[in-house]
Amino acid sequence: MKLKTSAILIAGALMGAAIMPAQANNDAMIDLLKVLRDKGTISNDDYKLLTNAAVADKEMADASKEELKKEVETATANMPVIETNGKLVVSDREGNWSFQPIGRVMWDAISVDNDGLYDGTAIGDNEGRGTELRRARLGFEGDIYDWSYKFEADFAGGDASIKDAYVGYGNGLTDTTKWGVKLGQSHIAFGYNTKASSKYMSFIDRPFYADSTISPARQSGAVVQINDKDYRWLLASSFTSGEIEEGETDVNDADTFAVRGSFVPFMQDEKHLFQIGAGYLNQGNGDDSFRYRQRAVSHITSERPIDTSVAGFDGAQAFTVDALGIYGPFHALAEYVDFTAESNSNSDQDFTGYSVEAGYFLTGESYKWSKGFNSGVSPKSAYGAWQLVARFENVETEGLVGGSVQTEDEADKYTIGLNYIPRKNIRLMLNYDKITDLTVNGVSSDAEPSALKFRAQAFW
């Protein structure tokens, strides 16, 4: 009877060793066998037999696991690496090439109070509400050894408009200095607020002067840049000729030369720094026409109280200066633009604009600085990041018509906002804009239009 009992225990122990997870439970099996031996349930010979079987099983499992690991490594040696941290990037293991689909969606809901806004005639205190798909972009970008490429189009207007479309090359001059060139359509080398990506803006709309004819954004041509490897200093220059529309630029588009530099005189780390920048632009006369116009408080309204054309346009010169300070959760950014449109039939027309903004993260994050410009913010907690922002801005046009008639448009506006960033790729924004002073065609207006604006955006 004792032999039968021992045989049953041995068979049961062996079966248990076979079906239990080998790595985690072999040690437990040996401890159990030791208890059974000490209590006399099994003999010492049975204990040795079962212990040896358990040890052998563990060694076989370890050997199988190591062999499987090698087989997996061999099978995946030539497979690409896929990164999914807020984006989808496919690259090879040596870092020789990469490919990334990109895009952004920005949906706005706006309530406007025109408050007697002057657009040639007083239009009364009418209000309006509406929604807008402000941006709906799709594209891709990547690298092939020292070469790069990017293509992105915007479909928000119903038809595709080309934003970025270029091939680039970049390499290191020294251990601490890099250089690169872009051929195609990209941002010209000029203003900070114009080049800063809409994905990371602190406000729903850019300042009056930014991304306009007095601070152009993207054009087709060549952009060359040299910079410190950590972007403590940067110097870029561009030579372009108009923006691509329907696949080409117009032969009458003005040639534009621009240069921009930035320098970081103080940098404790990327969350405590001070940067200054400056740019210069020279533009040809092109098709002999020039116009600057701007909405007051909302992108969905048709009224453009600031609207100035230059007859006999004969080229332009402009400069811009900017300063950025980041100190932990607080940041401040200021920029000034001066643009002079030359005329061969009237006096030159002067355009000036400036903006001053400040922001504070209530949840302790920091305005992210990357490569000389702002970038995306990652919330510190699962509850997201909250940011308060405020901005004051001004734009003014001034000139003479026929050498005697003074023309002037001017607007002052302030914006306050609250931003919520639940995840690094998602942002909800609430802005309140109000015009505090408005002059149109040299006549002061009592209109003080305002708008309450909300945006939901996602990008990848």
C-alpha positions as CSV (number, residue, x, y, z in Angstrom):
1,M,0.0,0.0,0.0
2,K,2.8,2.4,0.9
3,L,4.4,1.7,-2.5
4,K,1.2,2.5,-4.3
5,T,0.8,5.7,-2.3
6,S,4.3,6.8,-3.1
7,A,3.9,6.0,-6.8
8,I,0.7,8.0,-6.9
9,L,2.4,11.0,-5.2
10,I,5.4,10.7,-7.6
11,A,3.1,10.6,-10.6
12,G,1.1,13.5,-9.3
13,A,4.2,15.6,-8.6
14,L,5.6,14.9,-12.1
15,M,2.3,15.8,-13.7
16,G,2.2,19.0,-11.6
17,A,5.7,19.9,-12.7
18,A,4.7,19.4,-16.3
19,I,1.6,21.6,-16.3
20,M,2.7,24.4,-13.9
21,P,4.7,27.4,-15.3
22,A,8.3,26.2,-15.2
23,Q,10.1,29.5,-14.4
24,A,7.9,30.5,-11.4
25,N,6.8,27.2,-9.9
26,N,9.8,24.9,-10.0
27,D,11.2,26.4,-6.8
28,A,7.8,26.0,-5.2
29,M,7.6,22.4,-6.3
30,I,11.0,21.7,-4.7
31,D,9.9,23.3,-1.4
32,L,6.7,21.2,-1.5
33,L,8.7,18.0,-2.0
34,K,10.9,18.9,0.9
35,V,7.9,19.3,3.2
36,L,6.5,15.9,2.0
37,R,9.9,14.2,2.7
38,D,10.2,15.8,6.1
39,K,6.7,14.6,7.1
40,G,7.5,11.1,5.9
41,T,4.9,11.1,3.2
42,I,7.6,10.3,0.6
43,S,11.0,8.7,1.0
44,N,14.3,10.4,0.6
45,D,14.8,8.5,-2.6
46,D,11.5,9.7,-3.9
47,Y,12.4,13.2,-2.9
48,K,15.8,13.0,-4.8
49,L,14.1,11.6,-7.8
50,L,11.4,14.3,-8.0
51,T,13.8,17.1,-7.2
52,N,16.1,16.0,-10.0
53,A,13.1,15.9,-12.4
54,A,12.1,19.4,-11.3
55,V,15.6,20.8,-11.8
56,A,15.9,19.2,-15.2
57,D,12.6,20.6,-16.2
58,K,13.7,24.1,-15.2
59,E,16.9,23.8,-17.1
60,M,15.0,22.6,-20.2
61,A,12.5,25.5,-19.9
62,D,15.4,28.0,-19.5
63,A,17.1,26.6,-22.6
64,S,13.9,26.7,-24.6
65,K,13.2,30.3,-23.6
66,E,16.7,31.4,-24.6
67,E,16.5,29.6,-27.9
68,L,13.1,31.2,-28.5
69,K,14.5,34.6,-27.7
70,K,17.3,34.1,-30.2
71,E,14.9,33.0,-32.9
72,V,12.7,36.0,-32.3
73,E,15.7,38.3,-32.5
74,T,16.9,36.7,-35.7
75,A,13.4,36.9,-37.2
76,T,12.9,40.6,-36.3
77,A,16.4,41.8,-37.0
78,N,15.4,43.4,-40.3
79,M,11.9,44.6,-39.2
80,P,11.3,48.3,-38.7
81,V,10.9,50.0,-35.4
82,I,7.5,51.5,-34.7
83,E,7.1,54.4,-32.2
84,T,3.7,55.2,-30.9
85,N,4.3,57.9,-28.2
86,G,1.8,60.5,-29.4
87,K,2.6,59.8,-33.0
88,L,3.2,57.0,-35.4
89,V,6.8,56.8,-36.7
90,V,8.2,53.9,-38.7
91,S,12.0,53.7,-38.9
92,D,14.8,51.2,-39.4
93,R,16.9,50.0,-36.4
94,E,20.0,51.8,-37.5
95,G,18.2,55.2,-37.8
96,N,19.0,55.6,-41.5
97,W,15.4,56.3,-42.5
98,S,12.0,57.2,-41.0
99,F,8.4,57.8,-42.1
100,Q,5.7,59.6,-40.2
101,P,2.1,60.4,-41.2
102,I,1.1,63.8,-39.9
103,G,-2.0,65.9,-39.6
104,R,-4.2,68.2,-37.5
105,V,-7.8,69.0,-37.0
106,M,-9.0,72.3,-35.5
107,W,-12.7,73.0,-35.0
108,D,-13.8,76.5,-33.8
109,A,-17.1,77.7,-32.3
110,I,-17.5,81.5,-32.2
111,S,-19.9,84.1,-30.8
112,V,-19.3,87.6,-32.2
113,D,-20.6,91.0,-31.0
114,N,-19.7,93.5,-33.8
115,D,-20.7,96.5,-31.6
116,G,-21.1,99.0,-34.4
117,L,-18.0,97.8,-36.3
118,Y,-17.1,100.2,-39.1
119,D,-16.7,98.7,-42.5
120,G,-17.4,101.8,-44.6
121,T,-20.8,102.3,-42.9
122,A,-21.9,101.8,-39.4
123,I,-23.5,98.4,-39.2
124,G,-25.1,98.5,-35.7
125,D,-24.8,96.3,-32.7
126,N,-25.4,93.0,-34.5
127,E,-24.3,89.7,-33.1
128,G,-23.5,86.4,-34.8
129,R,-22.6,82.8,-34.0
130,G,-21.0,80.2,-36.1
131,T,-18.6,77.3,-36.4
132,E,-15.6,76.7,-38.6
133,L,-13.3,73.9,-39.5
134,R,-10.2,76.2,-39.3
135,R,-7.6,73.6,-40.2
136,A,-7.9,70.0,-41.5
137,R,-4.4,68.9,-42.6
138,L,-3.0,65.6,-43.8
139,G,0.5,64.8,-44.9
140,F,3.7,62.9,-44.1
141,E,7.4,63.6,-43.4
142,G,10.5,61.5,-43.0
143,D,14.3,61.1,-43.4
144,I,16.5,59.1,-45.7
145,Y,20.1,59.2,-44.3
146,D,21.0,62.9,-44.4
147,W,18.0,63.8,-46.6
148,S,14.6,64.8,-45.4
149,Y,11.2,65.4,-46.9
150,K,7.8,66.8,-45.9
151,F,4.4,67.2,-47.6
152,E,1.3,68.6,-45.9
153,A,-2.0,70.0,-47.4
154,D,-5.0,71.7,-45.8
155,F,-8.5,70.6,-46.8
156,A,-10.4,72.9,-44.4
157,G,-11.6,75.1,-47.3
158,G,-13.0,72.2,-49.3
159,D,-10.1,72.3,-51.8
160,A,-6.6,71.3,-51.0
161,S,-4.1,74.1,-50.4
162,I,-0.4,73.2,-50.2
163,K,1.3,74.2,-46.9
164,D,4.7,72.4,-46.8
165,A,6.2,70.6,-49.7
166,Y,10.0,70.3,-49.7
167,V,13.1,68.1,-49.9
168,G,15.9,68.9,-47.5
169,Y,19.5,68.0,-46.7
170,G,21.3,68.5,-43.5
171,N,24.6,67.5,-41.9
172,G,27.1,68.5,-39.2
173,L,29.8,71.1,-39.9
174,T,31.5,70.4,-36.6
175,D,30.8,68.5,-33.5
176,T,28.7,71.4,-32.2
177,T,27.4,73.0,-35.4
178,K,24.8,71.8,-37.9
179,W,23.6,73.1,-41.2
180,G,20.7,72.3,-43.6
181,V,18.8,73.4,-46.7
182,K,15.2,73.0,-47.8
183,L,14.1,73.1,-51.4
184,G,10.4,73.6,-52.1
185,Q,7.7,75.4,-50.1
186,S,8.3,76.0,-46.4
187,H,8.4,78.9,-43.9
188,I,10.5,81.8,-44.9
189,A,13.2,83.1,-42.4
190,F,11.4,86.0,-40.7
191,G,8.9,86.4,-37.8
192,Y,8.6,84.3,-34.7
193,N,4.8,84.4,-34.4
194,T,4.4,83.7,-38.1
195,K,6.6,80.6,-38.0
196,A,5.4,79.2,-34.7
197,S,3.2,76.1,-35.4
198,S,-0.6,76.5,-35.0
199,K,-0.5,73.2,-33.1
200,Y,1.3,74.8,-30.2
201,M,0.0,78.4,-30.2
202,S,-1.1,79.8,-26.9
203,F,-4.1,81.6,-28.6
204,I,-6.6,80.6,-31.2
205,D,-5.6,83.4,-33.6
206,R,-2.1,84.8,-34.3
207,P,-1.5,88.5,-33.7
208,F,-2.7,91.0,-36.3
209,Y,0.6,91.3,-38.2
210,A,1.5,87.6,-38.3
211,D,0.9,85.3,-41.3
212,S,0.0,88.3,-43.5
213,T,1.4,90.3,-46.3
214,I,3.5,92.3,-43.8
215,S,4.9,89.1,-42.2
216,P,4.7,86.4,-44.9
217,A,4.6,82.7,-43.9
218,R,5.3,80.0,-46.5
219,Q,6.7,80.6,-50.0
220,S,8.4,78.5,-52.6
221,G,12.2,78.6,-52.9
222,A,15.3,77.7,-50.9
223,V,15.9,78.1,-47.1
224,V,19.4,77.6,-45.6
225,Q,20.0,77.4,-41.9
226,I,23.1,77.0,-39.6
227,N,22.7,76.5,-35.9
228,D,24.3,75.3,-32.7
229,K,23.5,71.6,-32.0
230,D,21.4,72.7,-29.0
231,Y,19.9,75.7,-30.9
232,R,21.5,78.2,-28.4
233,W,22.0,80.3,-31.6
234,L,20.5,80.0,-35.1
235,L,20.9,81.8,-38.4
236,A,18.6,81.2,-41.3
237,S,18.2,82.8,-44.7
238,S,15.6,82.3,-47.5
239,F,15.2,83.2,-51.1
240,T,11.7,82.6,-52.4
241,S,9.2,83.7,-55.0
242,G,5.6,83.4,-54.1
243,E,3.4,80.7,-52.7
244,I,2.4,77.5,-54.6
245,E,-1.2,77.6,-55.8
246,E,-2.7,75.0,-58.1
247,G,0.8,73.4,-58.2
248,E,2.8,76.4,-59.2
249,T,3.8,80.0,-58.3
250,D,2.8,82.9,-60.5
251,V,5.6,84.3,-62.8
252,N,4.7,87.8,-61.5
253,D,5.1,86.9,-57.8
254,A,7.6,89.1,-56.1
255,D,11.0,87.7,-55.2
256,T,11.6,87.8,-51.4
257,F,14.9,87.6,-49.5
258,A,14.7,87.1,-45.8
259,V,17.1,86.4,-42.9
260,R,16.5,85.6,-39.3
261,G,18.7,85.0,-36.3
262,S,18.1,84.0,-32.7
263,F,20.4,83.8,-29.6
264,V,19.9,82.5,-26.1
265,P,22.1,84.6,-23.8
266,F,20.7,82.9,-20.7
267,M,19.8,79.2,-20.3
268,Q,19.7,77.4,-17.0
269,D,17.8,74.6,-18.7
270,E,14.9,74.4,-21.2
271,K,12.5,75.6,-18.6
272,H,14.5,78.6,-17.5
273,L,15.8,80.6,-20.4
274,F,15.8,83.9,-22.3
275,Q,15.9,84.2,-26.1
276,I,16.1,87.2,-28.5
277,G,15.6,87.1,-32.2
278,A,15.6,89.5,-35.2
279,G,14.8,89.3,-38.9
280,Y,15.1,91.3,-42.1
281,L,13.0,91.0,-45.3
282,N,13.4,92.6,-48.8
283,Q,10.7,92.1,-51.3
284,G,10.5,92.9,-55.0
285,N,7.6,94.7,-56.7
286,G,6.2,91.5,-58.4
287,D,2.9,92.3,-60.1
288,D,2.9,95.9,-58.9
289,S,0.2,95.3,-56.3
290,F,0.1,95.2,-52.5
291,R,-2.7,94.9,-50.0
292,Y,-2.9,94.3,-46.3
293,R,-6.2,93.6,-44.6
294,Q,-7.3,92.1,-41.3
295,R,-10.4,91.0,-39.5
296,A,-11.0,92.5,-36.1
297,V,-11.8,89.7,-33.7
298,S,-13.0,86.6,-35.6
299,H,-12.0,84.5,-38.6
300,I,-15.6,83.8,-39.5
301,T,-16.8,87.4,-40.0
302,S,-16.5,89.2,-43.3
303,E,-15.8,92.7,-42.0
304,R,-12.2,93.8,-42.4
305,P,-11.9,97.2,-40.9
306,I,-8.1,97.2,-41.4
307,D,-7.7,97.3,-45.2
308,T,-5.0,99.2,-47.0
309,S,-3.8,98.9,-50.6
310,V,-0.6,100.5,-52.1
311,A,-0.9,101.9,-55.5
312,G,2.2,101.6,-57.7
313,F,3.8,99.1,-55.3
314,D,7.6,99.1,-56.0
315,G,8.9,96.6,-53.4
316,A,9.2,96.5,-49.6
317,Q,11.6,96.3,-46.7
318,A,10.8,95.0,-43.2
319,F,12.4,94.0,-40.0
320,T,11.2,92.3,-36.9
321,V,12.5,91.8,-33.3
322,D,11.3,89.3,-30.7
323,A,12.0,88.2,-27.2
324,L,11.0,85.0,-25.3
325,G,11.4,84.4,-21.6
326,I,10.5,81.1,-19.8
327,Y,10.7,80.7,-16.1
328,G,9.2,77.5,-14.9
329,P,5.4,77.6,-15.5
330,F,5.5,81.3,-16.6
331,H,6.4,82.6,-20.0
332,A,6.4,85.9,-21.8
333,L,6.7,86.6,-25.6
334,A,6.9,89.9,-27.4
335,E,7.4,90.8,-31.1
336,Y,7.5,94.0,-33.1
337,V,7.3,94.2,-36.9
338,D,8.0,97.3,-39.1
339,F,7.1,97.0,-42.8
340,T,7.5,99.7,-45.4
341,A,5.8,99.3,-48.8
342,E,7.5,101.5,-51.4
343,S,5.4,103.2,-54.1
344,N,6.3,104.8,-57.4
345,S,3.2,106.8,-57.6
346,N,2.6,107.9,-53.9
347,S,4.5,108.2,-50.7
348,D,5.7,105.0,-49.0
349,Q,3.2,103.3,-46.8
350,D,4.3,102.2,-43.3
351,F,2.9,99.3,-41.4
352,T,3.8,98.5,-37.8
353,G,2.5,95.9,-35.4
354,Y,3.5,94.5,-32.1
355,S,2.2,92.0,-29.5
356,V,3.0,91.2,-25.9
357,E,1.8,88.0,-24.3
358,A,2.2,86.1,-21.0
359,G,1.1,82.7,-19.8
360,Y,1.1,80.7,-16.7
361,F,0.5,76.9,-16.2
362,L,-1.6,76.4,-13.1
363,T,-0.6,72.7,-13.0
364,G,3.2,73.3,-13.1
365,E,4.1,72.5,-16.7
366,S,6.3,74.8,-18.7
367,Y,6.1,76.5,-22.1
368,K,8.1,74.0,-24.2
369,W,11.1,75.4,-26.1
370,S,12.4,73.4,-29.0
371,K,14.8,74.4,-31.8
372,G,14.3,78.1,-31.1
373,F,10.5,78.0,-31.1
374,N,7.7,76.7,-28.9
375,S,6.6,73.1,-29.1
376,G,4.0,70.7,-27.5
377,V,3.4,70.4,-23.8
378,S,3.0,67.0,-22.0
379,P,0.7,67.2,-18.9
380,K,2.3,66.2,-15.6
381,S,-0.7,64.2,-14.5
382,A,-3.6,62.2,-15.9
383,Y,-5.9,65.2,-15.2
384,G,-4.2,67.3,-17.8
385,A,-2.5,70.7,-17.9
386,W,-4.3,74.1,-17.4
387,Q,-2.8,77.4,-18.7
388,L,-4.0,81.0,-18.3
389,V,-2.8,83.4,-21.1
390,A,-3.3,87.1,-21.9
391,R,-2.1,89.2,-24.9
392,F,-2.2,92.8,-26.0
393,E,-1.6,93.7,-29.6
394,N,-1.6,96.7,-32.0
395,V,-1.4,97.2,-35.7
396,E,-1.1,100.6,-37.5
397,T,-0.9,101.7,-41.1
398,E,0.2,105.2,-42.1
399,G,0.9,106.9,-45.4
400,L,0.1,109.7,-47.9
401,V,-2.0,109.5,-51.0
402,G,-1.0,111.9,-53.7
403,G,1.6,113.4,-51.4
404,S,-1.1,115.2,-49.3
405,V,-3.9,113.0,-48.0
406,Q,-3.1,111.3,-44.8
407,T,-4.5,107.7,-44.5
408,E,-4.4,105.8,-41.3
409,D,-5.8,102.5,-39.9
410,E,-5.1,101.4,-36.4
411,A,-6.5,98.8,-34.0
412,D,-5.7,97.8,-30.4
413,K,-6.9,94.5,-29.1
414,Y,-6.6,92.4,-26.0
415,T,-7.2,88.6,-25.6
416,I,-7.5,86.5,-22.5
417,G,-7.7,82.8,-22.6
418,L,-7.8,79.4,-20.9
419,N,-6.1,76.3,-22.3
420,Y,-6.7,72.8,-21.2
421,I,-4.4,70.0,-22.5
422,P,-5.7,66.6,-21.4
423,R,-3.1,64.8,-23.4
424,K,-0.1,66.0,-25.3
425,N,-1.9,65.7,-28.7
426,I,-5.2,67.2,-27.6
427,R,-6.0,70.8,-26.7
428,L,-9.1,72.7,-25.8
429,M,-9.0,76.5,-25.9
430,L,-11.3,79.3,-24.8
431,N,-10.5,82.9,-25.8
432,Y,-12.2,86.3,-25.4
433,D,-11.0,89.0,-27.8
434,K,-12.0,92.7,-27.6
435,I,-11.0,95.7,-29.7
436,T,-10.4,98.7,-27.4
437,D,-9.4,101.3,-30.0
438,L,-10.2,101.4,-33.7
439,T,-9.3,104.0,-36.4
440,V,-10.4,103.4,-40.0
441,N,-9.3,105.7,-42.9
442,G,-8.1,108.3,-40.4
443,V,-11.5,108.4,-38.6
444,S,-11.8,107.2,-35.0
445,S,-14.6,104.7,-34.5
446,D,-16.6,104.1,-31.3
447,A,-16.9,100.4,-32.3
448,E,-15.5,97.9,-29.8
449,P,-16.2,94.5,-31.4
450,S,-15.6,91.4,-29.3
451,A,-15.8,87.6,-29.7
452,L,-15.9,84.6,-27.4
453,K,-14.1,81.7,-29.2
454,F,-13.7,78.0,-28.4
455,R,-11.4,75.5,-30.2
456,A,-11.1,71.7,-30.0
457,Q,-7.9,70.4,-31.7
458,A,-6.0,67.2,-32.2
459,F,-2.8,66.6,-34.0
460,W,-0.5,63.7,-34.8
